[in-house]
Amino acid sequence: MKKLFLLALVVVFVTVYQMQKWSHESGPLTEIVNVVIPRGATSRTVAARLDAAGVINKPWLFRIMARLNRLDKHLKAGEYQFSPMISMQAALDKMARGEIFYRRITLAEGLTTREMINLLNAEPMLSGEVTLAVKEGELLPETYTYVRGDTRNSIVMQAAKAMQKVKREAWEKREPGLPLKNADEMMVLASIIEKETAVPAERGLVASVFVNRLKKGMRLQTDPTVIYALTRGESELERPLYKKDLSIDSPYNTYKNYGLPPTPICNPGRASIEAAVNPELSNYLYFVASGNGGHNFAASLNEHNRNVKDWRRQRKK
């Protein structure tokens, strides 16, 4: 009887040892795969899903190991990403720790609020509609993380909260003497800077041009505001800006109106907001495309006209 008991112990020990060995071996997965574990899933359901996805090939062993490790009641719901050859034990530990897969969505600088909402609507792993009322310039361009099934409203709230913080901090650190009444006007100027240049080194100079013109009571005469007047931020203009467009009757037309437009014309990034409150010191009043991706700046109209002629010559080449 004693021998049988000892034999049984040996069999159990060897069996458990072998199962432990199998559970730590490289798994059958050959490529990265995502698996969704629903809420309330049993270890049997989890094992079946992992088996179907190719993460494991011994679902019975998975259930036993989950029970032996006392993890069968602690496998957390969510979307998981598994790497090739992940072991069964590593997969178990991953789900027990709740290391769910975080997705990313980038809301780029210079997009209008409508364009950002369109991006969110096009993301299939988000849920629900955007029901929050969001104005132009209220969403911070950034890369945001989310998990499968998060709401679109949750991303909007993240972006709005982040923009409020950046806006407040930038206004508190503004350079004295700016021709801006409040943080809202700062955002309008920042949005124009964002649309005028994609060259980081130029933002401060572009800001200085607009600040200098505002101080002198000159019209800003900036094309992006006219484009916004034509599209209202719903889409790209998808055609050249015509000379007749500069005469349209709109509060956003800075060729006809003095001062800033009534609202931002896009959602500016951190760098453009920083440039709006800390412009470079210059006497520039004009700028035009240089033909190489940047701009040529001028302090006088005569100098500006020469730069315009140079730009037109380059376009003809």
N, C-alpha and C positions, 0 to 999 in steps of 0.2 A: 504493500500500500504506500509505504514511504517512498519506494522507488518510483511508483507511478506519479506521486505528487511532485517529486523532483523532476521527473521527465516532463510533466505538464508545465512546470515553472520554466524549464529550459526552452520548451516549445514556445511558450508565451514570450519569453525574453528574446528569442531569435526572431520571432514574428514581428514584435514591436521594433526591434533593431532594424530589421529589413524594411519595414514600412517607413521608419525614420530616414533610412538611407535613400529610399526611393523618393521621399518627399523633398529631399535636399538636392537631388540630382537635377541637371539641366532639363527643362521641360521641352515639349515638342514644338513650341511656337517658333515660326520662321520669320515673322515680320511683326512690326508694331500693330497692335490691335486695341480697339476700345470696346469695353463691355459695360453695359448698363445693368446695375443691380437694383431692382425695384424695392420700395419700402415693404418691410414685412416678409422679405424673401427668406425661406428656410435654407439650411445648408444644402439640402437636396436640390433646390431650385438654383442656388448659386453654382453648385457643381455642374449641373446640366448646362448652364449658360457658358461656363468656362470651357466645358468639353466641346460644346458646339462651336465656340470661337477658336478652338485649337490651342488654348492656353494649357490645358491638362488633357491627359488621355486615360486617366484612371479616376473617374468620378467617385467610385466607391471608396477609394483610398482618401480622396479629399474629404469626404464626409467623416471618415474614421479619424483622420488627423485633426480635423476641426473639433471633434468631440474630445479627443485625447488632450489637445491643447486648451480645452475649455474656451474655444473661440466660436463655437457654433451659434451662440446666442449674441455674439458681439460683432458680426460682420455688418458693416455699415452700408446703407444704400447710397447710390450715386453712380457716376460714370468714372470708370477706371481705365487707365492706359497701361498696357502690359508690353514690356520689351521682349524681343526674341530670346528664347531659351530660359525665360524666367522659371525658377523652380516653384514647385507647388507650395512649399513652405513660405517662400517670399511673397507669393500671391496671397496666401492666407494672412500673413502679417500686414501686408499693404491694406487689405480690406478691413482688418481689425483696427488698424490705426486711422482708418478713414482718409487715406491719402488719395482723395478724389482728383480727377483731372480738371485742371483749370484751363479754360479757353480764353482767347484774347481777341479783342476787336479794337482797331485803331481808328480814332476820329481825328483826321488830319487837320493841321493848321490851315486856316483860310476857307474851310467849308462853311456854308451857311447852315443855319439850324435845320432848314428843310432837307438839305443834303445829308446832314448827320442822321436825321430821323429815317430817311430813305435807306441809309446803310444799316441801321438797326432793324428796319423792317425786312431787309434782305437776308438777315442772319437767321438761318433756319433753326438753330439751337436755342434761340431766345423765344420767350412765350409772351402772349398778350399784345395789346396795342399800346402805343404811346398815348396816354390820356392826359398827361401833365401839360399845362400851358407853359411853353418855353419861348422866350423872346430871343431875338437875334443878339448874339454876343454873350449869351448866358451859359454856354457849355464850353468847358475847357478842352481843347484838343489834346488828346493823350491816348495811350494804350490802356485799356481797361480789361480786367480779368473777370470772368464769370464762370459759373458752372452750368451745365446743360439744364435747361428748364427755367433758369432765372428770367425775370421779366424784363422787357425793354424799358419799362419805367424805372427799374432799379439802376440801369446804366445811366439813364438821363439824370437821375437823382445824384449819382456819383459825380457825373460831369458838372452838374450845376453847383454842387457843394464845393468841388475843387475850384471852380472858377470864382466863386464868392471869396474863397480864401486868398487866391492869387490876386484878385482885384483889390481886396482890402489891404493886403501887405504892400502891393505896388504903390497904391495911393498914399499910404503912410510914409513911404520912402521917396516921394516925388521931389524933384528938384524945385527949389523956390522960384517964383516968378513966372511960372508957366501960364499961358493964356487959356487955362482950363478951369472951369468953375467947380467941377466935381468929378467923382470917379466915373460917372456915366459918360462924361465927355472924354475922359481918358480912354475909355473902351472904344468910343467912336473913332478917335484918332488912331488907336492901336489897330483897329480893323482895317483902316485905310493903309497903314504901313504894311500890314500883312499882305494885302492884295497888290501892293506896288512893287515889292521886291521879295525874291526868294533867296537873296544873297545875304547870309548872316552879317558879313562885315559892313553892309550898306544900310542896315536898319537904322542905326543912329544918325546917319547923314540924311536919309529920307525923312526921318522924324524932324531933324533940324530945319529942313526946307518948309515943312508944314507949320512948324512952330513959328518960324520967322515970318511966314506969310500971314498967319493969324495975328501976330503982334503988329504988323504993318497995316492990317485991315484989308489985305488982298484976298481975292477969291482963291480957293485952293486949286481949282481947275484940275481935278484928278479923274481920269477915265473910269476907274473902278466904281466910283459913285454913280456915274451915268449908267454903267452896265447894270448896277443894282436897281436903278430906277426903272430900267427896261424889263428886268426879269423878276424883281422883288425877291430874289434869292431862291426862286423855285427851280432854276436850272441854269446851265451855261447859256451864254448868248448864242453860240454856234454860228456866228457870222462876224465879220469885222465891224468895228464901231464906225459908223458913218458920221460925216461932218454935221449933217442935219440932226443927228442924235444929241449933239451938244446944245441944242436949242429947246429940247423938250421941257415942258412945264412940269417940274417935280421938285419937291423939297430936297431930294437927293442929288439934284443936278448942281454940282459945285462950280460949273461954268457960268451959271446964272445967279446963284445965291451966294451970299457971303457967309462966312463961318462954317461950322460943322454941320453935317446932315443930322436929321433928328434921331437916328439910331445907328448902331454899328451896321456894317454891310457884310459882316461875316463873323466867325468866331476866331479871334486872334489867339496865337500861341503866347507862351510866357515871354519869349524874346521880344516880340513886337510890343507887348504891354510894357516891358521894361524900357524899351526904346522910347515909348510915348512919354514916360515920366522922367527919363534921363537921356535926352537927345544929345548928340555931339554938339559942341560949340562950332558954329560956322556962320558965314554970311551968305550962304547959298539960298537962292530963291527959286531955282529951276532945276529940273533934271530931265534927261531924255535917255532912251535906250542907247547903249554903246554898241550894240551889235554882237557882243560876245557874252551875253547873259547878264551883264551888269548895266550900270548907268553912268553917264557923264553929268557932272554937276556944274552949275554956273551961278555966279552972283549977279550978273547983269543980263539984260535981255539980249544985247548984242552977242555976248559970249554964248548964250543959250541958242540963239539962231544959228551960230556957226556949228554948234554941236548937232543941231537938227539937220543941217545940210550934210554934215559928215555921216550921220545915221542914214539919211536917204541915199547917199552915194553907196554906202555899204549894202543897202537893200537891193540895189540895182545890179550888184555884181553877181 
